[in-house]
Amino acid sequence: MFNEFFVKGMACLGAGIAMIAGLGPGIGQGIAASKGAEGVSRNPDASSKIQSIMVLGIALAETTGIYALVIAILLIFVKG
């Protein structure tokens, strides 16, 4: 029904759309870092606890971007 060029084009388009999901983790990590710095400036004694919670939150936010990258790579190399 569809030729190979159409399938390749749609796979590349889908990969590009999947990479838009990389914006979310970048924004989330920036907000987390700013709030962490704000929290440390308000209460320097709690800096180690704030830092550990911030690193955990950033790691969880980064998984979204990694999943999007994996899906984009699969779309390009498996369907393409």
mmCIF file of the N, C-alpha and C atoms, coordinates in Angstrom:
data_MODEL
# 
_entry.id   MODEL 
# 
loop_
_atom_site.group_PDB 
_atom_site.id 
_atom_site.type_symbol 
_atom_site.label_atom_id 
_atom_site.label_alt_id 
_atom_site.label_comp_id 
_atom_site.label_asym_id 
_atom_site.label_entity_id 
_atom_site.label_seq_id 
_atom_site.pdbx_PDB_ins_code 
_atom_site.Cartn_x 
_atom_site.Cartn_y 
_atom_site.Cartn_z 
_atom_site.occupancy 
_atom_site.B_iso_or_equiv 
_atom_site.pdbx_formal_charge 
_atom_site.auth_seq_id 
_atom_site.auth_comp_id 
_atom_site.auth_asym_id 
_atom_site.auth_atom_id 
_atom_site.pdbx_PDB_model_num 
ATOM 1   N N  . MET A 1 1  ? 0.827  -1.189 0.000  1.00 0.00 ? 1  MET A N  1 
ATOM 2   C CA . MET A 1 1  ? 0.000  0.000  0.000  1.00 0.00 ? 1  MET A CA 1 
ATOM 3   C C  . MET A 1 1  ? 0.877  1.261  0.000  1.00 0.00 ? 1  MET A C  1 
ATOM 4   N N  . PHE A 1 2  ? 1.865  1.329  0.930  1.00 0.00 ? 2  PHE A N  1 
ATOM 5   C CA . PHE A 1 2  ? 2.789  2.461  0.949  1.00 0.00 ? 2  PHE A CA 1 
ATOM 6   C C  . PHE A 1 2  ? 4.143  1.987  0.461  1.00 0.00 ? 2  PHE A C  1 
ATOM 7   N N  . ASN A 1 3  ? 4.829  2.820  -0.293 1.00 0.00 ? 3  ASN A N  1 
ATOM 8   C CA . ASN A 1 3  ? 6.157  2.416  -0.750 1.00 0.00 ? 3  ASN A CA 1 
ATOM 9   C C  . ASN A 1 3  ? 7.190  2.682  0.340  1.00 0.00 ? 3  ASN A C  1 
ATOM 10  N N  . GLU A 1 4  ? 8.401  2.225  0.113  1.00 0.00 ? 4  GLU A N  1 
ATOM 11  C CA . GLU A 1 4  ? 9.448  2.297  1.135  1.00 0.00 ? 4  GLU A CA 1 
ATOM 12  C C  . GLU A 1 4  ? 9.861  3.731  1.444  1.00 0.00 ? 4  GLU A C  1 
ATOM 13  N N  . PHE A 1 5  ? 9.769  4.636  0.488  1.00 0.00 ? 5  PHE A N  1 
ATOM 14  C CA . PHE A 1 5  ? 10.163 6.021  0.724  1.00 0.00 ? 5  PHE A CA 1 
ATOM 15  C C  . PHE A 1 5  ? 9.180  6.732  1.644  1.00 0.00 ? 5  PHE A C  1 
ATOM 16  N N  . PHE A 1 6  ? 7.901  6.421  1.494  1.00 0.00 ? 6  PHE A N  1 
ATOM 17  C CA . PHE A 1 6  ? 6.890  7.005  2.373  1.00 0.00 ? 6  PHE A CA 1 
ATOM 18  C C  . PHE A 1 6  ? 7.085  6.516  3.806  1.00 0.00 ? 6  PHE A C  1 
ATOM 19  N N  . VAL A 1 7  ? 7.346  5.228  3.966  1.00 0.00 ? 7  VAL A N  1 
ATOM 20  C CA . VAL A 1 7  ? 7.560  4.664  5.308  1.00 0.00 ? 7  VAL A CA 1 
ATOM 21  C C  . VAL A 1 7  ? 8.804  5.270  5.944  1.00 0.00 ? 7  VAL A C  1 
ATOM 22  N N  . LYS A 1 8  ? 9.888  5.407  5.175  1.00 0.00 ? 8  LYS A N  1 
ATOM 23  C CA . LYS A 1 8  ? 11.116 6.026  5.688  1.00 0.00 ? 8  LYS A CA 1 
ATOM 24  C C  . LYS A 1 8  ? 10.869 7.481  6.079  1.00 0.00 ? 8  LYS A C  1 
ATOM 25  N N  . GLY A 1 9  ? 10.140 8.207  5.256  1.00 0.00 ? 9  GLY A N  1 
ATOM 26  C CA . GLY A 1 9  ? 9.842  9.603  5.572  1.00 0.00 ? 9  GLY A CA 1 
ATOM 27  C C  . GLY A 1 9  ? 8.998  9.749  6.823  1.00 0.00 ? 9  GLY A C  1 
ATOM 28  N N  . MET A 1 10 ? 7.994  8.901  6.967  1.00 0.00 ? 10 MET A N  1 
ATOM 29  C CA . MET A 1 10 ? 7.148  8.962  8.159  1.00 0.00 ? 10 MET A CA 1 
ATOM 30  C C  . MET A 1 10 ? 7.913  8.543  9.417  1.00 0.00 ? 10 MET A C  1 
ATOM 31  N N  . ALA A 1 11 ? 8.834  7.586  9.277  1.00 0.00 ? 11 ALA A N  1 
ATOM 32  C CA . ALA A 1 11 ? 9.654  7.174  10.419 1.00 0.00 ? 11 ALA A CA 1 
ATOM 33  C C  . ALA A 1 11 ? 10.554 8.314  10.868 1.00 0.00 ? 11 ALA A C  1 
ATOM 34  N N  . CYS A 1 12 ? 11.136 9.024  9.911  1.00 0.00 ? 12 CYS A N  1 
ATOM 35  C CA . CYS A 1 12 ? 11.993 10.171 10.262 1.00 0.00 ? 12 CYS A CA 1 
ATOM 36  C C  . CYS A 1 12 ? 11.173 11.314 10.852 1.00 0.00 ? 12 CYS A C  1 
ATOM 37  N N  . LEU A 1 13 ? 9.980  11.529 10.340 1.00 0.00 ? 13 LEU A N  1 
ATOM 38  C CA . LEU A 1 13 ? 9.101  12.553 10.900 1.00 0.00 ? 13 LEU A CA 1 
ATOM 39  C C  . LEU A 1 13 ? 8.709  12.190 12.336 1.00 0.00 ? 13 LEU A C  1 
ATOM 40  N N  . GLY A 1 14 ? 8.388  10.932 12.554 1.00 0.00 ? 14 GLY A N  1 
ATOM 41  C CA . GLY A 1 14 ? 8.057  10.480 13.909 1.00 0.00 ? 14 GLY A CA 1 
ATOM 42  C C  . GLY A 1 14 ? 9.237  10.607 14.857 1.00 0.00 ? 14 GLY A C  1 
ATOM 43  N N  . ALA A 1 15 ? 10.439 10.354 14.359 1.00 0.00 ? 15 ALA A N  1 
ATOM 44  C CA . ALA A 1 15 ? 11.629 10.510 15.193 1.00 0.00 ? 15 ALA A CA 1 
ATOM 45  C C  . ALA A 1 15 ? 11.840 11.974 15.572 1.00 0.00 ? 15 ALA A C  1 
ATOM 46  N N  . GLY A 1 16 ? 11.596 12.860 14.635 1.00 0.00 ? 16 GLY A N  1 
ATOM 47  C CA . GLY A 1 16 ? 11.715 14.288 14.941 1.00 0.00 ? 16 GLY A CA 1 
ATOM 48  C C  . GLY A 1 16 ? 10.697 14.743 15.959 1.00 0.00 ? 16 GLY A C  1 
ATOM 49  N N  . ILE A 1 17 ? 9.474  14.247 15.823 1.00 0.00 ? 17 ILE A N  1 
ATOM 50  C CA . ILE A 1 17 ? 8.438  14.592 16.796 1.00 0.00 ? 17 ILE A CA 1 
ATOM 51  C C  . ILE A 1 17 ? 8.769  14.009 18.163 1.00 0.00 ? 17 ILE A C  1 
ATOM 52  N N  . ALA A 1 18 ? 9.337  12.804 18.182 1.00 0.00 ? 18 ALA A N  1 
ATOM 53  C CA . ALA A 1 18 ? 9.712  12.192 19.463 1.00 0.00 ? 18 ALA A CA 1 
ATOM 54  C C  . ALA A 1 18 ? 10.795 13.000 20.164 1.00 0.00 ? 18 ALA A C  1 
ATOM 55  N N  . MET A 1 19 ? 11.669 13.634 19.399 1.00 0.00 ? 19 MET A N  1 
ATOM 56  C CA . MET A 1 19 ? 12.740 14.405 20.025 1.00 0.00 ? 19 MET A CA 1 
ATOM 57  C C  . MET A 1 19 ? 12.261 15.737 20.588 1.00 0.00 ? 19 MET A C  1 
ATOM 58  N N  . ILE A 1 20 ? 11.061 16.148 20.236 1.00 0.00 ? 20 ILE A N  1 
ATOM 59  C CA . ILE A 1 20 ? 10.492 17.341 20.869 1.00 0.00 ? 20 ILE A CA 1 
ATOM 60  C C  . ILE A 1 20 ? 10.310 17.090 22.361 1.00 0.00 ? 20 ILE A C  1 
ATOM 61  N N  . ALA A 1 21 ? 10.172 15.819 22.726 1.00 0.00 ? 21 ALA A N  1 
ATOM 62  C CA . ALA A 1 21 ? 10.033 15.477 24.145 1.00 0.00 ? 21 ALA A CA 1 
ATOM 63  C C  . ALA A 1 21 ? 11.290 15.818 24.940 1.00 0.00 ? 21 ALA A C  1 
ATOM 64  N N  . GLY A 1 22 ? 12.373 16.137 24.270 1.00 0.00 ? 22 GLY A N  1 
ATOM 65  C CA . GLY A 1 22 ? 13.586 16.555 24.964 1.00 0.00 ? 22 GLY A CA 1 
ATOM 66  C C  . GLY A 1 22 ? 13.474 17.936 25.586 1.00 0.00 ? 22 GLY A C  1 
ATOM 67  N N  . LEU A 1 23 ? 12.485 18.701 25.192 1.00 0.00 ? 23 LEU A N  1 
ATOM 68  C CA . LEU A 1 23 ? 12.293 20.031 25.784 1.00 0.00 ? 23 LEU A CA 1 
ATOM 69  C C  . LEU A 1 23 ? 11.828 19.941 27.233 1.00 0.00 ? 23 LEU A C  1 
ATOM 70  N N  . GLY A 1 24 ? 10.967 18.993 27.511 1.00 0.00 ? 24 GLY A N  1 
ATOM 71  C CA . GLY A 1 24 ? 10.417 18.847 28.860 1.00 0.00 ? 24 GLY A CA 1 
ATOM 72  C C  . GLY A 1 24 ? 11.475 18.598 29.918 1.00 0.00 ? 24 GLY A C  1 
ATOM 73  N N  . PRO A 1 25 ? 12.348 17.610 29.728 1.00 0.00 ? 25 PRO A N  1 
ATOM 74  C CA . PRO A 1 25 ? 13.388 17.385 30.736 1.00 0.00 ? 25 PRO A CA 1 
ATOM 75  C C  . PRO A 1 25 ? 14.327 18.568 30.901 1.00 0.00 ? 25 PRO A C  1 
ATOM 76  N N  . GLY A 1 26 ? 14.635 19.263 29.814 1.00 0.00 ? 26 GLY A N  1 
ATOM 77  C CA . GLY A 1 26 ? 15.517 20.425 29.926 1.00 0.00 ? 26 GLY A CA 1 
ATOM 78  C C  . GLY A 1 26 ? 14.904 21.532 30.770 1.00 0.00 ? 26 GLY A C  1 
ATOM 79  N N  . ILE A 1 27 ? 13.637 21.787 30.536 1.00 0.00 ? 27 ILE A N  1 
ATOM 80  C CA . ILE A 1 27 ? 12.942 22.811 31.330 1.00 0.00 ? 27 ILE A CA 1 
ATOM 81  C C  . ILE A 1 27 ? 12.812 22.359 32.787 1.00 0.00 ? 27 ILE A C  1 
ATOM 82  N N  . GLY A 1 28 ? 12.454 21.091 32.971 1.00 0.00 ? 28 GLY A N  1 
ATOM 83  C CA . GLY A 1 28 ? 12.302 20.563 34.333 1.00 0.00 ? 28 GLY A CA 1 
ATOM 84  C C  . GLY A 1 28 ? 13.595 20.580 35.124 1.00 0.00 ? 28 GLY A C  1 
ATOM 85  N N  . GLN A 1 29 ? 14.689 20.240 34.475 1.00 0.00 ? 29 GLN A N  1 
ATOM 86  C CA . GLN A 1 29 ? 15.977 20.253 35.163 1.00 0.00 ? 29 GLN A CA 1 
ATOM 87  C C  . GLN A 1 29 ? 16.413 21.672 35.501 1.00 0.00 ? 29 GLN A C  1 
ATOM 88  N N  . GLY A 1 30 ? 16.117 22.602 34.617 1.00 0.00 ? 30 GLY A N  1 
ATOM 89  C CA . GLY A 1 30 ? 16.444 23.999 34.918 1.00 0.00 ? 30 GLY A CA 1 
ATOM 90  C C  . GLY A 1 30 ? 15.658 24.527 36.098 1.00 0.00 ? 30 GLY A C  1 
ATOM 91  N N  . ILE A 1 31 ? 14.390 24.190 36.147 1.00 0.00 ? 31 ILE A N  1 
ATOM 92  C CA . ILE A 1 31 ? 13.564 24.623 37.278 1.00 0.00 ? 31 ILE A CA 1 
ATOM 93  C C  . ILE A 1 31 ? 14.037 23.967 38.568 1.00 0.00 ? 31 ILE A C  1 
ATOM 94  N N  . ALA A 1 32 ? 14.365 22.665 38.505 1.00 0.00 ? 32 ALA A N  1 
ATOM 95  C CA . ALA A 1 32 ? 14.836 21.958 39.701 1.00 0.00 ? 32 ALA A CA 1 
ATOM 96  C C  . ALA A 1 32 ? 16.141 22.551 40.208 1.00 0.00 ? 32 ALA A C  1 
ATOM 97  N N  . ALA A 1 33 ? 17.059 22.867 39.306 1.00 0.00 ? 33 ALA A N  1 
ATOM 98  C CA . ALA A 1 33 ? 18.335 23.448 39.726 1.00 0.00 ? 33 ALA A CA 1 
ATOM 99  C C  . ALA A 1 33 ? 18.142 24.834 40.325 1.00 0.00 ? 33 ALA A C  1 
ATOM 100 N N  . SER A 1 34 ? 17.241 25.629 39.739 1.00 0.00 ? 34 SER A N  1 
ATOM 101 C CA . SER A 1 34 ? 17.023 26.965 40.293 1.00 0.00 ? 34 SER A CA 1 
ATOM 102 C C  . SER A 1 34 ? 16.372 26.899 41.665 1.00 0.00 ? 34 SER A C  1 
ATOM 103 N N  . LYS A 1 35 ? 15.407 25.997 41.817 1.00 0.00 ? 35 LYS A N  1 
ATOM 104 C CA . LYS A 1 35 ? 14.759 25.872 43.130 1.00 0.00 ? 35 LYS A CA 1 
ATOM 105 C C  . LYS A 1 35 ? 15.715 25.286 44.163 1.00 0.00 ? 35 LYS A C  1 
ATOM 106 N N  . GLY A 1 36 ? 16.596 24.373 43.726 1.00 0.00 ? 36 GLY A N  1 
ATOM 107 C CA . GLY A 1 36 ? 17.601 23.835 44.648 1.00 0.00 ? 36 GLY A CA 1 
ATOM 108 C C  . GLY A 1 36 ? 18.564 24.908 45.117 1.00 0.00 ? 36 GLY A C  1 
ATOM 109 N N  . ALA A 1 37 ? 19.010 25.753 44.177 1.00 0.00 ? 37 ALA A N  1 
ATOM 110 C CA . ALA A 1 37 ? 19.906 26.851 44.553 1.00 0.00 ? 37 ALA A CA 1 
ATOM 111 C C  . ALA A 1 37 ? 19.200 27.839 45.467 1.00 0.00 ? 37 ALA A C  1 
ATOM 112 N N  . GLU A 1 38 ? 17.926 28.077 45.198 1.00 0.00 ? 38 GLU A N  1 
ATOM 113 C CA . GLU A 1 38 ? 17.147 28.972 46.058 1.00 0.00 ? 38 GLU A CA 1 
ATOM 114 C C  . GLU A 1 38 ? 16.984 28.387 47.464 1.00 0.00 ? 38 GLU A C  1 
ATOM 115 N N  . GLY A 1 39 ? 16.744 27.082 47.525 1.00 0.00 ? 39 GLY A N  1 
ATOM 116 C CA . GLY A 1 39 ? 16.587 26.428 48.829 1.00 0.00 ? 39 GLY A CA 1 
ATOM 117 C C  . GLY A 1 39 ? 17.872 26.440 49.628 1.00 0.00 ? 39 GLY A C  1 
ATOM 118 N N  . VAL A 1 40 ? 19.005 26.231 48.972 1.00 0.00 ? 40 VAL A N  1 
ATOM 119 C CA . VAL A 1 40 ? 20.294 26.257 49.667 1.00 0.00 ? 40 VAL A CA 1 
ATOM 120 C C  . VAL A 1 40 ? 20.609 27.667 50.141 1.00 0.00 ? 40 VAL A C  1 
ATOM 121 N N  . SER A 1 41 ? 20.242 28.671 49.341 1.00 0.00 ? 41 SER A N  1 
ATOM 122 C CA . SER A 1 41 ? 20.529 30.044 49.767 1.00 0.00 ? 41 SER A CA 1 
ATOM 123 C C  . SER A 1 41 ? 19.666 30.453 50.962 1.00 0.00 ? 41 SER A C  1 
ATOM 124 N N  . ARG A 1 42 ? 18.487 29.859 51.069 1.00 0.00 ? 42 ARG A N  1 
ATOM 125 C CA . ARG A 1 42 ? 17.617 30.176 52.204 1.00 0.00 ? 42 ARG A CA 1 
ATOM 126 C C  . ARG A 1 42 ? 18.018 29.415 53.463 1.00 0.00 ? 42 ARG A C  1 
ATOM 127 N N  . ASN A 1 43 ? 18.496 28.157 53.273 1.00 0.00 ? 43 ASN A N  1 
ATOM 128 C CA . ASN A 1 43 ? 18.851 27.326 54.419 1.00 0.00 ? 43 ASN A CA 1 
ATOM 129 C C  . ASN A 1 43 ? 20.127 26.551 54.096 1.00 0.00 ? 43 ASN A C  1 
ATOM 130 N N  . PRO A 1 44 ? 21.291 27.143 54.309 1.00 0.00 ? 44 PRO A N  1 
ATOM 131 C CA . PRO A 1 44 ? 22.551 26.478 53.951 1.00 0.00 ? 44 PRO A CA 1 
ATOM 132 C C  . PRO A 1 44 ? 22.809 25.188 54.741 1.00 0.00 ? 44 PRO A C  1 
ATOM 133 N N  . ASP A 1 45 ? 22.220 25.050 55.918 1.00 0.00 ? 45 ASP A N  1 
ATOM 134 C CA . ASP A 1 45 ? 22.454 23.849 56.715 1.00 0.00 ? 45 ASP A CA 1 
ATOM 135 C C  . ASP A 1 45 ? 21.833 22.605 56.077 1.00 0.00 ? 45 ASP A C  1 
ATOM 136 N N  . ALA A 1 46 ? 20.809 22.773 55.267 1.00 0.00 ? 46 ALA A N  1 
ATOM 137 C CA . ALA A 1 46 ? 20.127 21.645 54.638 1.00 0.00 ? 46 ALA A CA 1 
ATOM 138 C C  . ALA A 1 46 ? 20.618 21.390 53.211 1.00 0.00 ? 46 ALA A C  1 
ATOM 139 N N  . SER A 1 47 ? 21.806 21.875 52.893 1.00 0.00 ? 47 SER A N  1 
ATOM 140 C CA . SER A 1 47 ? 22.273 21.779 51.502 1.00 0.00 ? 47 SER A CA 1 
ATOM 141 C C  . SER A 1 47 ? 22.470 20.344 51.043 1.00 0.00 ? 47 SER A C  1 
ATOM 142 N N  . SER A 1 48 ? 22.949 19.462 51.908 1.00 0.00 ? 48 SER A N  1 
ATOM 143 C CA . SER A 1 48 ? 23.165 18.076 51.468 1.00 0.00 ? 48 SER A CA 1 
ATOM 144 C C  . SER A 1 48 ? 21.845 17.369 51.189 1.00 0.00 ? 48 SER A C  1 
ATOM 145 N N  . LYS A 1 49 ? 20.844 17.610 52.011 1.00 0.00 ? 49 LYS A N  1 
ATOM 146 C CA . LYS A 1 49 ? 19.537 16.991 51.786 1.00 0.00 ? 49 LYS A CA 1 
ATOM 147 C C  . LYS A 1 49 ? 18.875 17.563 50.528 1.00 0.00 ? 49 LYS A C  1 
ATOM 148 N N  . ILE A 1 50 ? 18.965 18.867 50.337 1.00 0.00 ? 50 ILE A N  1 
ATOM 149 C CA . ILE A 1 50 ? 18.393 19.503 49.150 1.00 0.00 ? 50 ILE A CA 1 
ATOM 150 C C  . ILE A 1 50 ? 19.091 18.990 47.898 1.00 0.00 ? 50 ILE A C  1 
ATOM 151 N N  . GLN A 1 51 ? 20.417 18.849 47.970 1.00 0.00 ? 51 GLN A N  1 
ATOM 152 C CA . GLN A 1 51 ? 21.166 18.390 46.804 1.00 0.00 ? 51 GLN A CA 1 
ATOM 153 C C  . GLN A 1 51 ? 20.793 16.958 46.436 1.00 0.00 ? 51 GLN A C  1 
ATOM 154 N N  . SER A 1 52 ? 20.641 16.085 47.420 1.00 0.00 ? 52 SER A N  1 
ATOM 155 C CA . SER A 1 52 ? 20.310 14.694 47.106 1.00 0.00 ? 52 SER A CA 1 
ATOM 156 C C  . SER A 1 52 ? 18.911 14.574 46.507 1.00 0.00 ? 52 SER A C  1 
ATOM 157 N N  . ILE A 1 53 ? 17.960 15.336 47.022 1.00 0.00 ? 53 ILE A N  1 
ATOM 158 C CA . ILE A 1 53 ? 16.606 15.309 46.463 1.00 0.00 ? 53 ILE A CA 1 
ATOM 159 C C  . ILE A 1 53 ? 16.600 15.906 45.057 1.00 0.00 ? 53 ILE A C  1 
ATOM 160 N N  . MET A 1 54 ? 17.374 16.970 44.854 1.00 0.00 ? 54 MET A N  1 
ATOM 161 C CA . MET A 1 54 ? 17.438 17.598 43.540 1.00 0.00 ? 54 MET A CA 1 
ATOM 162 C C  . MET A 1 54 ? 18.051 16.661 42.507 1.00 0.00 ? 54 MET A C  1 
ATOM 163 N N  . VAL A 1 55 ? 19.114 15.959 42.862 1.00 0.00 ? 55 VAL A N  1 
ATOM 164 C CA . VAL A 1 55 ? 19.759 15.030 41.926 1.00 0.00 ? 55 VAL A CA 1 
ATOM 165 C C  . VAL A 1 55 ? 18.804 13.887 41.579 1.00 0.00 ? 55 VAL A C  1 
ATOM 166 N N  . LEU A 1 56 ? 18.058 13.394 42.538 1.00 0.00 ? 56 LEU A N  1 
ATOM 167 C CA . LEU A 1 56 ? 17.082 12.337 42.263 1.00 0.00 ? 56 LEU A CA 1 
ATOM 168 C C  . LEU A 1 56 ? 15.996 12.842 41.314 1.00 0.00 ? 56 LEU A C  1 
ATOM 169 N N  . GLY A 1 57 ? 15.509 14.037 41.530 1.00 0.00 ? 57 GLY A N  1 
ATOM 170 C CA . GLY A 1 57 ? 14.493 14.617 40.657 1.00 0.00 ? 57 GLY A CA 1 
ATOM 171 C C  . GLY A 1 57 ? 15.004 14.851 39.251 1.00 0.00 ? 57 GLY A C  1 
ATOM 172 N N  . ILE A 1 58 ? 16.230 15.325 39.127 1.00 0.00 ? 58 ILE A N  1 
ATOM 173 C CA . ILE A 1 58 ? 16.813 15.550 37.804 1.00 0.00 ? 58 ILE A CA 1 
ATOM 174 C C  . ILE A 1 58 ? 17.009 14.224 37.084 1.00 0.00 ? 58 ILE A C  1 
ATOM 175 N N  . ALA A 1 59 ? 17.419 13.187 37.797 1.00 0.00 ? 59 ALA A N  1 
ATOM 176 C CA . ALA A 1 59 ? 17.597 11.871 37.173 1.00 0.00 ? 59 ALA A CA 1 
ATOM 177 C C  . ALA A 1 59 ? 16.261 11.328 36.664 1.00 0.00 ? 59 ALA A C  1 
ATOM 178 N N  . LEU A 1 60 ? 15.212 11.519 37.438 1.00 0.00 ? 60 LEU A N  1 
ATOM 179 C CA . LEU A 1 60 ? 13.896 11.058 36.990 1.00 0.00 ? 60 LEU A CA 1 
ATOM 180 C C  . LEU A 1 60 ? 13.402 11.860 35.794 1.00 0.00 ? 60 LEU A C  1 
ATOM 181 N N  . ALA A 1 61 ? 13.692 13.146 35.758 1.00 0.00 ? 61 ALA A N  1 
ATOM 182 C CA . ALA A 1 61 ? 13.285 13.973 34.618 1.00 0.00 ? 61 ALA A CA 1 
ATOM 183 C C  . ALA A 1 61 ? 14.065 13.591 33.369 1.00 0.00 ? 61 ALA A C  1 
ATOM 184 N N  . GLU A 1 62 ? 15.306 13.188 33.534 1.00 0.00 ? 62 GLU A N  1 
ATOM 185 C CA . GLU A 1 62 ? 16.141 12.853 32.389 1.00 0.00 ? 62 GLU A CA 1 
ATOM 186 C C  . GLU A 1 62 ? 15.682 11.572 31.701 1.00 0.00 ? 62 GLU A C  1 
ATOM 187 N N  . THR A 1 63 ? 15.029 10.672 32.425 1.00 0.00 ? 63 THR A N  1 
ATOM 188 C CA . THR A 1 63 ? 14.585 9.422  31.810 1.00 0.00 ? 63 THR A CA 1 
ATOM 189 C C  . THR A 1 63 ? 13.594 9.684  30.678 1.00 0.00 ? 63 THR A C  1 
ATOM 190 N N  . THR A 1 64 ? 12.804 10.725 30.782 1.00 0.00 ? 64 THR A N  1 
ATOM 191 C CA . THR A 1 64 ? 11.874 11.055 29.704 1.00 0.00 ? 64 THR A CA 1 
ATOM 192 C C  . THR A 1 64 ? 12.622 11.374 28.417 1.00 0.00 ? 64 THR A C  1 
ATOM 193 N N  . GLY A 1 65 ? 13.661 12.159 28.517 1.00 0.00 ? 65 GLY A N  1 
ATOM 194 C CA . GLY A 1 65 ? 14.458 12.484 27.346 1.00 0.00 ? 65 GLY A CA 1 
ATOM 195 C C  . GLY A 1 65 ? 15.175 11.272 26.770 1.00 0.00 ? 65 GLY A C  1 
ATOM 196 N N  . ILE A 1 66 ? 15.647 10.389 27.646 1.00 0.00 ? 66 ILE A N  1 
ATOM 197 C CA . ILE A 1 66 ? 16.323 9.181  27.174 1.00 0.00 ? 66 ILE A CA 1 
ATOM 198 C C  . ILE A 1 66 ? 15.341 8.261  26.465 1.00 0.00 ? 66 ILE A C  1 
ATOM 199 N N  . TYR A 1 67 ? 14.133 8.121  27.003 1.00 0.00 ? 67 TYR A N  1 
ATOM 200 C CA . TYR A 1 67 ? 13.115 7.299  26.337 1.00 0.00 ? 67 TYR A CA 1 
ATOM 201 C C  . TYR A 1 67 ? 12.783 7.867  24.958 1.00 0.00 ? 67 TYR A C  1 
ATOM 202 N N  . ALA A 1 68 ? 12.669 9.172  24.852 1.00 0.00 ? 68 ALA A N  1 
ATOM 203 C CA . ALA A 1 68 ? 12.385 9.792  23.553 1.00 0.00 ? 68 ALA A CA 1 
ATOM 204 C C  . ALA A 1 68 ? 13.522 9.540  22.574 1.00 0.00 ? 68 ALA A C  1 
ATOM 205 N N  . LEU A 1 69 ? 14.760 9.612  23.040 1.00 0.00 ? 69 LEU A N  1 
ATOM 206 C CA . LEU A 1 69 ? 15.904 9.345  22.176 1.00 0.00 ? 69 LEU A CA 1 
ATOM 207 C C  . LEU A 1 69 ? 15.907 7.894  21.698 1.00 0.00 ? 69 LEU A C  1 
ATOM 208 N N  . VAL A 1 70 ? 15.600 6.963  22.581 1.00 0.00 ? 70 VAL A N  1 
ATOM 209 C CA . VAL A 1 70 ? 15.555 5.550  22.200 1.00 0.00 ? 70 VAL A CA 1 
ATOM 210 C C  . VAL A 1 70 ? 14.471 5.307  21.153 1.00 0.00 ? 70 VAL A C  1 
ATOM 211 N N  . ILE A 1 71 ? 13.297 5.895  21.356 1.00 0.00 ? 71 ILE A N  1 
ATOM 212 C CA . ILE A 1 71 ? 12.215 5.739  20.386 1.00 0.00 ? 71 ILE A CA 1 
ATOM 213 C C  . ILE A 1 71 ? 12.605 6.335  19.037 1.00 0.00 ? 71 ILE A C  1 
ATOM 214 N N  . ALA A 1 72 ? 13.260 7.501  19.056 1.00 0.00 ? 72 ALA A N  1 
ATOM 215 C CA . ALA A 1 72 ? 13.679 8.133  17.800 1.00 0.00 ? 72 ALA A CA 1 
ATOM 216 C C  . ALA A 1 72 ? 14.699 7.258  17.072 1.00 0.00 ? 72 ALA A C  1 
ATOM 217 N N  . ILE A 1 73 ? 15.646 6.696  17.804 1.00 0.00 ? 73 ILE A N  1 
ATOM 218 C CA . ILE A 1 73 ? 16.655 5.834  17.175 1.00 0.00 ? 73 ILE A CA 1 
ATOM 219 C C  . ILE A 1 73 ? 15.998 4.581  16.615 1.00 0.00 ? 73 ILE A C  1 
ATOM 220 N N  . LEU A 1 74 ? 15.053 3.997  17.361 1.00 0.00 ? 74 LEU A N  1 
ATOM 221 C CA . LEU A 1 74 ? 14.351 2.820  16.851 1.00 0.00 ? 74 LEU A CA 1 
ATOM 222 C C  . LEU A 1 74 ? 13.563 3.145  15.588 1.00 0.00 ? 74 LEU A C  1 
ATOM 223 N N  . LEU A 1 75 ? 12.910 4.288  15.567 1.00 0.00 ? 75 LEU A N  1 
ATOM 224 C CA . LEU A 1 75 ? 12.139 4.664  14.373 1.00 0.00 ? 75 LEU A CA 1 
ATOM 225 C C  . LEU A 1 75 ? 13.039 4.845  13.153 1.00 0.00 ? 75 LEU A C  1 
ATOM 226 N N  . ILE A 1 76 ? 14.194 5.435  13.361 1.00 0.00 ? 76 ILE A N  1 
ATOM 227 C CA . ILE A 1 76 ? 15.074 5.690  12.226 1.00 0.00 ? 76 ILE A CA 1 
ATOM 228 C C  . ILE A 1 76 ? 15.719 4.404  11.724 1.00 0.00 ? 76 ILE A C  1 
ATOM 229 N N  . PHE A 1 77 ? 16.232 3.576  12.625 1.00 0.00 ? 77 PHE A N  1 
ATOM 230 C CA . PHE A 1 77 ? 17.029 2.432  12.178 1.00 0.00 ? 77 PHE A CA 1 
ATOM 231 C C  . PHE A 1 77 ? 16.225 1.161  11.978 1.00 0.00 ? 77 PHE A C  1 
ATOM 232 N N  . VAL A 1 78 ? 15.094 1.001  12.645 1.00 0.00 ? 78 VAL A N  1 
ATOM 233 C CA . VAL A 1 78 ? 14.305 -0.218 12.466 1.00 0.00 ? 78 VAL A CA 1 
ATOM 234 C C  . VAL A 1 78 ? 13.303 -0.050 11.330 1.00 0.00 ? 78 VAL A C  1 
ATOM 235 N N  . LYS A 1 79 ? 12.556 1.049  11.342 1.00 0.00 ? 79 LYS A N  1 
ATOM 236 C CA . LYS A 1 79 ? 11.572 1.278  10.290 1.00 0.00 ? 79 LYS A CA 1 
ATOM 237 C C  . LYS A 1 79 ? 12.189 1.918  9.046  1.00 0.00 ? 79 LYS A C  1 
ATOM 238 N N  . GLY A 1 80 ? 13.311 2.592  9.220  1.00 0.00 ? 80 GLY A N  1 
ATOM 239 C CA . GLY A 1 80 ? 13.907 3.319  8.107  1.00 0.00 ? 80 GLY A CA 1 
ATOM 240 C C  . GLY A 1 80 ? 14.728 2.475  7.268  1.00 0.00 ? 80 GLY A C  1 
# 
